[in-house]
Amino acid sequence: MKRERRKLICMVLIIALLAISTAGCGNSGKVDNTAGEPTYSWRLGTQDAKGVPLADSAYRFAERVSELSNGDIEITVYPSSQLGDYTQTFEEVQMGTIDMAWVSGSSSFNPIIDVQGIPYLVQNWNQANELWGNRSGYIYKLWDDTMRDLDVKLLGINPGGFLGCGGKNFGNMNTIMDPTIKQDALLRVPAMELAVKIVSSLGYKTTTIPYSDLYSALQTGVADGWYGGSATLNYEGFRDVISTFVDYNYLFEIFGMFMNEELFESLPAEYQELLLQAAIDEQVEAFAYYEAYAEQSYKSLEEYGITIVKPTDEEMAIIAAHVRDVVYPDLDKMFGADVMKNILKQVNSLH
């Protein structure tokens, strides 16, 4: 009888402890943090400066997580690559030495990450949101699975806007909308095979220069222009060393909301749900916020005296078709025929 009684007491205690441990979230969805001090203190690194949409997104997310956890999760944001460039920051998220990062994905860790760089997949912001914002879509799941294999949790996708080319010299301005004509201009590209192919298909010569050296390269004329920047980034970071922005819209840039996978999996279920909900909410807000911000960036460039060259709809269609004809045949080798088939199937279903 004593043994049975002890078992009964133990069971009651276990049930009571489980009830306490799972009572984290109330009807409001917020965690009950009666202690008032954070249980978790994390670092979040991002490559952009405060006031730029990507960094602002990270700050909003940190604030939202603190609110939902009643201060039990404290996230400190480090903007402007304070914790290292995007490649280094991503690697440290893998290792767990940095907890979270809002940064570009780097194909140096897995070539499939570079599906983010396939040109002319989408034509407008609605399509971009439909493609990358759809968590049940093929391309999002592909990125999610790839990051999981790298010990990184993909919490969501952040937009970067449509990319063009900024610089001081693009060759013959009368022919830059004809990609079959070679231009006497040297454009900086990142050390990515796909980026080189895209810029070459647009008719330019290329050079690979580290991003940290790009400003001085444009300033001194080592490069005539550069590939890889939206109107926003060209205004925020390079307006003093460019005179022209060519709005090719060849790519819709994305950033990942990354977290160390082991850290995420170590959290109680309610905290995992909390983080994912905050990321989903922020992803929606980020797309709306950045689209409006991008429109203002074009105006800011013009007000600063920078010439914006926009292709007509007809010219854009010709450029996009040419770039696809040149670049897409190589993508089966880069990513695999099945991957490309499934990506293009999703793209063809966009509205």
TAZI-V439759 format. One record per residue. N is the residue number from 0. SS is DSSP state (H for helix, E for strand, - for the rest). Layout:
n/ss
N/SS
N/SS
//
This chain:
n/ss
0/-
1/H
2/H
3/H
4/H
5/H
6/H
7/H
8/H
9/H
10/H
11/H
12/H
13/H
14/H
15/H
16/H
17/H
18/H
19/H
20/H
21/-
22/-
23/-
24/E
25/-
26/-
27/-
28/-
29/-
30/E
31/-
32/-
33/-
34/-
35/-
36/-
37/-
38/-
39/E
40/E
41/E
42/E
43/E
44/E
45/E
46/-
47/-
48/-
49/-
50/-
51/-
52/H
53/H
54/H
55/H
56/H
57/H
58/H
59/H
60/H
61/H
62/H
63/H
64/H
65/H
66/H
67/H
68/-
69/-
70/-
71/-
72/E
73/E
74/E
75/E
76/E
77/E
78/-
79/-
80/-
81/-
82/-
83/-
84/-
85/H
86/H
87/H
88/H
89/H
90/H
91/H
92/H
93/H
94/H
95/-
96/-
97/-
98/-
99/E
100/E
101/E
102/E
103/-
104/-
105/-
106/-
107/-
108/-
109/-
110/H
111/H
112/H
113/H
114/H
115/H
116/H
117/-
118/-
119/-
120/-
121/-
122/-
123/-
124/H
125/H
126/H
127/H
128/H
129/H
130/H
131/H
132/-
133/-
134/-
135/-
136/-
137/H
138/H
139/H
140/H
141/H
142/H
143/H
144/H
145/H
146/H
147/H
148/H
149/-
150/-
151/E
152/E
153/E
154/E
155/E
156/E
157/E
158/E
159/E
160/E
161/E
162/E
163/E
164/E
165/E
166/E
167/-
168/-
169/-
170/-
171/-
172/-
173/-
174/-
175/-
176/-
177/-
178/-
179/-
180/-
181/-
182/-
183/-
184/-
185/E
186/E
187/E
188/E
189/-
190/-
191/-
192/H
193/H
194/H
195/H
196/H
197/H
198/H
199/H
200/H
201/-
202/-
203/-
204/E
205/E
206/E
207/E
208/-
209/-
210/H
211/H
212/H
213/H
214/H
215/H
216/H
217/H
218/H
219/H
220/-
221/-
222/-
223/-
224/E
225/E
226/E
227/E
228/E
229/E
230/H
231/H
232/H
233/H
234/H
235/H
236/H
237/H
238/-
239/-
240/-
241/-
242/-
243/E
244/E
245/E
246/E
247/-
248/-
249/-
250/-
251/E
252/E
253/E
254/E
255/E
256/E
257/E
258/E
259/E
260/H
261/H
262/H
263/H
264/H
265/H
266/-
267/-
268/H
269/H
270/H
271/H
272/H
273/H
274/H
275/H
276/H
277/H
278/H
279/H
280/H
281/H
282/H
283/H
284/H
285/H
286/H
287/H
288/H
289/H
290/H
291/H
292/H
293/H
294/H
295/H
296/H
297/H
298/H
299/H
300/H
301/H
302/H
303/-
304/-
305/-
306/E
307/E
308/E
309/E
310/-
311/-
312/H
313/H
314/H
315/H
316/H
317/H
318/H
319/H
320/H
321/H
322/H
323/H
324/H
325/H
326/H
327/H
328/H
329/H
330/H
331/H
332/H
333/H
334/H
335/-
336/H
337/H
338/H
339/H
340/H
341/H
342/H
343/H
344/H
345/H
346/H
347/H
348/-
349/-
350/-
//
